[in-house]
Amino acid sequence: MSRSPAADLAPLIKLLQAGVPPVRAAAELSRVLAIWTAELKDDDEQLQERLSGLAEQLTMGIEEMHEGIAEASDKGKPTLRRILATHEAVLDGLRKAQGAG
């Protein structure tokens, strides 16, 4: 029995929340995409739905972070900028995967 999409995404979400370097989060996204691609190799529509849902979640999160960074615009908030960069890197990888699908 396959795992749920939420279970597949749990490690990625933890990395995003921790603000790891973008390369590390992008590597985790690649792992999730490989799982989903293998699991849904015969159901491209379902794969695209998952990718679209994840892209929507990330986009909303990025918009919220942009607002938070604007509010906390003092120079002592590099962690917020790093977290935002990580989210944006993952979203870029996701968009590339959607284009390849």
N, CA, C and O of each residue as an XYZ file, in Angstrom:
404
protein
N       0.836     -1.180      0.000
C       0.000      0.000      0.000
C       0.881      1.244      0.000
O       1.868      1.311      0.733
N       0.529      2.212     -0.809
C       1.343      3.419     -0.917
C       1.072      4.370      0.249
O       0.026      4.320      0.897
N       2.033      5.217      0.482
C       1.895      6.218      1.533
C       1.017      7.350      1.037
O       0.785      7.492     -0.164
N       0.540      8.139      1.951
C      -0.272      9.291      1.574
C       0.639     10.428      1.117
O       1.803     10.489      1.515
N       0.113     11.333      0.279
C       0.913     12.499     -0.107
C       1.380     13.304      1.106
O       2.493     13.830      1.112
N       0.538     13.401      2.125
C       0.912     14.143      3.329
C       2.117     13.502      4.011
O       3.006     14.206      4.490
N       2.151     12.178      4.058
C       3.288     11.482      4.667
C       4.553     11.702      3.841
O       5.642     11.861      4.393
N       4.406     11.712      2.516
C       5.562     11.959      1.653
C       6.116     13.363      1.868
O       7.328     13.573      1.822
N       5.219     14.325      2.105
C       5.615     15.723      2.231
C       6.102     16.106      3.624
O       6.742     17.146      3.783
N       5.816     15.298      4.627
C       6.153     15.659      6.008
C       7.627     16.043      6.185
O       7.905     17.068      6.808
N       8.589     15.256      5.658
C       9.991     15.672      5.830
C      10.304     16.995      5.132
O      11.066     17.809      5.655
N       9.719     17.211      3.952
C       9.943     18.467      3.225
C       9.402     19.646      4.021
O      10.060     20.681      4.127
N       8.224     19.495      4.571
C       7.612     20.574      5.347
C       8.473     20.911      6.562
O       8.660     22.084      6.887
N       8.995     19.890      7.230
C       9.871     20.138      8.387
C      11.121     20.906      7.969
O      11.570     21.806      8.680
N      11.681     20.549      6.816
C      12.861     21.256      6.334
C      12.530     22.709      6.001
O      13.302     23.616      6.311
N      11.384     22.919      5.371
C      10.979     24.284      5.031
C      10.786     25.124      6.282
O      11.189     26.286      6.324
N      10.175     24.542      7.294
C       9.951     25.265      8.541
C      11.257     25.568      9.256
O      11.372     26.583      9.943
N      12.230     24.699      9.099
C      13.519     24.891      9.763
C      14.398     25.892      9.029
O      15.377     26.391      9.584
N      14.053     26.183      7.793
C      14.848     27.143      7.033
C      16.196     26.589      6.611
O      17.199     27.303      6.650
N      16.234     25.320      6.205
C      17.485     24.738      5.733
C      17.917     25.417      4.438
O      17.115     26.106      3.808
N      19.164     25.234      4.034
C      19.606     25.826      2.767
C      18.736     25.341      1.607
O      18.271     24.201      1.613
N      18.516     26.207      0.611
C      17.664     25.851     -0.521
C      18.051     24.545     -1.216
O      17.177     23.797     -1.655
N      19.337     24.267     -1.320
C      19.778     23.043     -1.995
C      19.268     21.808     -1.258
O      18.853     20.835     -1.889
N      19.296     21.842      0.053
C      18.824     20.689      0.856
C      17.328     20.479      0.661
O      16.882     19.344      0.494
N      16.552     21.552      0.681
C      15.107     21.434      0.487
C      14.785     20.981     -0.933
O      13.871     20.182     -1.136
N      15.525     21.482     -1.910
C      15.300     21.072     -3.298
C      15.612     19.588     -3.472
O      14.937     18.904     -4.242
N      16.619     19.085     -2.772
C      16.938     17.655     -2.833
C      15.792     16.825     -2.258
O      15.456     15.770     -2.795
N      15.201     17.296     -1.179
C      14.058     16.589     -0.588
C      12.864     16.634     -1.531
O      12.137     15.649     -1.658
N      12.655     17.771     -2.195
C      11.580     17.852     -3.178
C      11.805     16.833     -4.293
O      10.862     16.175     -4.732
N      13.032     16.702     -4.745
C      13.345     15.724     -5.792
C      12.990     14.310     -5.341
O      12.483     13.506     -6.123
N      13.264     14.019     -4.069
C      12.937     12.699     -3.534
C      11.425     12.472     -3.565
O      10.962     11.404     -3.967
N      10.660     13.476     -3.142
C       9.202     13.368     -3.142
C       8.683     13.216     -4.567
O       7.801     12.397     -4.827
N       9.230     14.002     -5.486
C       8.790     13.912     -6.879
C       9.078     12.538     -7.471
O       8.281     12.015     -8.251
N      10.210     11.957     -7.104
C      10.542     10.610     -7.588
C       9.532      9.583     -7.065
O       9.106      8.693     -7.802
N       9.156      9.710     -5.803
C       8.165      8.804     -5.219
C       6.837      8.955     -5.956
O       6.240      7.967     -6.383
N       6.384     10.192     -6.100
C       5.095     10.434     -6.745
C       5.099      9.998     -8.206
O       4.121      9.426     -8.686
N       6.193     10.266     -8.912
C       6.280      9.896    -10.317
C       6.218      8.375    -10.476
O       5.541      7.865    -11.369
N       6.922      7.665     -9.613
C       6.897      6.198     -9.678
C       5.517      5.662     -9.307
O       4.998      4.755     -9.958
N       4.938      6.220     -8.273
C       3.636      5.753     -7.792
C       2.522      6.032     -8.805
O       1.597      5.234     -8.960
N       2.623      7.157     -9.480
C       1.553      7.583    -10.392
C       1.995      7.537    -11.852
O       1.530      8.333    -12.669
N       2.880      6.618    -12.177
C       3.420      6.572    -13.540
C       2.337      6.381    -14.593
O       2.527      6.764    -15.747
N       1.211      5.797    -14.216
C       0.116      5.581    -15.160
C      -1.047      6.542    -14.952
O      -2.105      6.379    -15.560
N      -0.857      7.542    -14.096
C      -1.942      8.486    -13.808
C      -1.387      9.911    -13.769
O      -1.252     10.515    -12.705
N      -1.071     10.427    -14.951
C      -0.477     11.762    -15.051
C      -1.402     12.839    -14.496
O      -0.938     13.833    -13.937
N      -2.703     12.643    -14.651
C      -3.652     13.643    -14.148
C      -3.556     13.774    -12.624
O      -3.549     14.885    -12.093
N      -3.484     12.653    -11.935
C      -3.365     12.672    -10.470
C      -2.040     13.292    -10.045
O      -1.988     14.043     -9.071
N      -0.965     12.979    -10.773
C       0.338     13.568    -10.467
C       0.275     15.082    -10.620
O       0.771     15.814     -9.764
N      -0.322     15.549    -11.690
C      -0.430     16.993    -11.906
C      -1.286     17.657    -10.828
O      -1.013     18.788    -10.427
N      -2.313     16.962    -10.362
C      -3.146     17.505     -9.276
C      -2.319     17.660     -8.001
O      -2.417     18.676     -7.312
N      -1.508     16.656     -7.691
C      -0.654     16.750     -6.500
C       0.339     17.892     -6.632
O       0.538     18.664     -5.693
N       0.963     17.997     -7.804
C       1.936     19.058     -8.026
C       1.281     20.428     -7.926
O       1.843     21.348     -7.331
N       0.103     20.561     -8.503
C      -0.617     21.837     -8.451
C      -0.986     22.194     -7.020
O      -0.853     23.348     -6.613
N      -1.447     21.213     -6.254
C      -1.797     21.452     -4.854
C      -0.591     21.892     -4.039
O      -0.684     22.808     -3.222
N       0.536     21.239     -4.264
C       1.747     21.610     -3.540
C       2.217     23.001     -3.960
O       2.632     23.798     -3.119
N       2.152     23.291     -5.247
C       2.551     24.618     -5.732
C       1.673     25.703     -5.112
O       2.162     26.770     -4.740
N       0.386     25.427     -5.006
C      -0.529     26.398     -4.406
C      -0.188     26.638     -2.940
O      -0.174     27.779     -2.479
N       0.089     25.550     -2.202
C       0.456     25.685     -0.792
C       1.732     26.506     -0.639
O       1.807     27.398      0.207
N       2.725     26.203     -1.453
C       3.991     26.927     -1.367
C       3.824     28.391     -1.739
O       4.403     29.268     -1.099
N       3.036     28.655     -2.769
C       2.818     30.039     -3.191
C       2.163     30.839     -2.076
O       2.574     31.966     -1.798
N       1.151     30.272     -1.436
C       0.494     30.969     -0.325
C       1.473     31.198      0.818
O       1.493     32.275      1.414
N       2.283     30.194      1.126
C       3.267     30.338      2.196
C       4.285     31.414      1.886
O       4.667     32.187      2.765
N       4.726     31.467      0.643
C       5.696     32.487      0.239
C       5.090     33.872      0.339
O       5.741     34.804      0.813
N       3.850     34.018     -0.104
C       3.193     35.326      0.004
C       3.093     35.770      1.454
O       3.325     36.939      1.765
N       2.749     34.844      2.345
C       2.657     35.177      3.762
C       4.028     35.570      4.318
O       4.135     36.496      5.122
N       5.081     34.854      3.880
C       6.418     35.187      4.362
C       6.880     36.542      3.854
O       7.524     37.295      4.584
N       6.554     36.857      2.602
C       6.915     38.180      2.087
C       6.305     39.269      2.964
O       6.959     40.264      3.276
N       5.057     39.073      3.355
C       4.395     40.038      4.230
C       5.108     40.115      5.572
O       5.337     41.207      6.093
N       5.459     38.964      6.133
C       6.151     38.935      7.418
C       7.515     39.586      7.360
O       7.919     40.282      8.291
N       8.227     39.360      6.262
C       9.545     39.966      6.112
C       9.418     41.477      5.973
O      10.223     42.227      6.525
N       8.408     41.917      5.238
C       8.191     43.356      5.087
C       7.904     43.994      6.445
O       8.376     45.094      6.735
N       7.129     43.297      7.271
C       6.804     43.816      8.598
C       8.015     43.793      9.520
O       8.173     44.678     10.361
N       8.864     42.793      9.370
C      10.058     42.658     10.207
C      11.275     43.115      9.411
O      12.279     42.406      9.346
N      11.188     44.276      8.819
C      12.193     44.718      7.855
C      13.535     45.117      8.465
O      14.458     45.502      7.747
N      13.640     45.027      9.774
C      14.939     45.367     10.347
C      15.983     44.347      9.882
O      15.640     43.237      9.476
N      17.232     44.728      9.945
C      18.312     43.908      9.395
C      18.645     42.684     10.243
O      19.498     41.887      9.852
N      18.016     42.520     11.358
C      18.311     41.390     12.233
C      17.491     40.149     11.943
O      17.383     39.272     12.800
N      16.911     40.054     10.759
C      16.042     38.921     10.457
C      16.540     38.082      9.281
O      15.753     37.794      8.379
N      17.807     37.678      9.253
C      18.299     36.886      8.122
C      17.639     35.511      8.036
O      17.552     34.937      6.950
N      17.180     34.983      9.154
C      16.540     33.675      9.142
C      15.282     33.702      8.281
O      15.031     32.764      7.524
N      14.497     34.757      8.388
C      13.290     34.860      7.567
C      13.645     34.883      6.083
O      12.980     34.240      5.271
N      14.675     35.612      5.739
C      15.087     35.679      4.335
C      15.563     34.313      3.843
O      15.266     33.921      2.715
N      16.298     33.591      4.684
C      16.782     32.264      4.307
C      15.615     31.303      4.128
O      15.595     30.525      3.174
N      14.645     31.349      5.034
C      13.467     30.489      4.909
C      12.720     30.814      3.620
O      12.289     29.906      2.909
N      12.566     32.077      3.318
C      11.896     32.484      2.094
C      12.662     31.980      0.871
O      12.052     31.466     -0.066
N      13.974     32.117      0.866
C      14.784     31.638     -0.258
C      14.633     30.132     -0.433
O      14.590     29.631     -1.557
N      14.554     29.418      0.678
C      14.369     27.966      0.619
C      13.029     27.624     -0.004
O      12.959     26.763     -0.881
N      11.961     28.282      0.433
C      10.643     28.032     -0.133
C      10.613     28.347     -1.629
O      10.039     27.600     -2.421
N      11.235     29.453     -2.000
C      11.239     29.838     -3.407
C      12.009     28.836     -4.255
O      11.610     28.560     -5.386
N      13.105     28.285     -3.735
C      13.871     27.277     -4.471
C      13.044     26.015     -4.688
O      13.075     25.421     -5.766
N      12.308     25.614     -3.661
C      11.462     24.431     -3.788
C      10.339     24.696     -4.789
O      10.025     23.833     -5.608
N       9.737     25.874     -4.729
C       8.675     26.212     -5.666
C       9.209     26.229     -7.095
O       8.524     25.771     -8.010
N      10.419     26.748     -7.306
C      11.024     26.721     -8.638
C      11.195     25.291     -9.133
O      10.889     24.989    -10.287
N      11.682     24.412     -8.264
C      11.832     23.005     -8.637
C      10.501     22.359     -8.964
O      10.402     21.545     -9.882
N       9.497     22.720     -8.220
C       8.163     22.182     -8.445
C       7.614     22.663     -9.785
O       7.023     21.884    -10.534
N       7.807     23.929    -10.082
C       7.345     24.465    -11.364
C       8.045     23.778    -12.534
O       7.421     23.507    -13.559
N       9.346     23.492    -12.383
C      10.074     22.763    -13.429
C       9.491     21.374    -13.609
O       9.336     20.902    -14.735
N       9.168     20.721    -12.506
C       8.579     19.380    -12.581
C       7.211     19.420    -13.270
O       6.876     18.524    -14.044
N       6.438     20.446    -12.989
C       5.132     20.570    -13.640
C       5.303     20.764    -15.134
O       4.529     20.216    -15.918
N       6.294     21.527    -15.542
C       6.528     21.765    -16.959
C       7.019     20.530    -17.679
O       6.772     20.365    -18.873
N       7.723     19.650    -16.955
C       8.247     18.432    -17.559
C       7.203     17.349    -17.662
O       7.359     16.402    -18.433
N       6.121     17.483    -16.879
C       5.098     16.438    -16.807
C       4.156     16.425    -17.929
O       3.255     15.587    -17.969
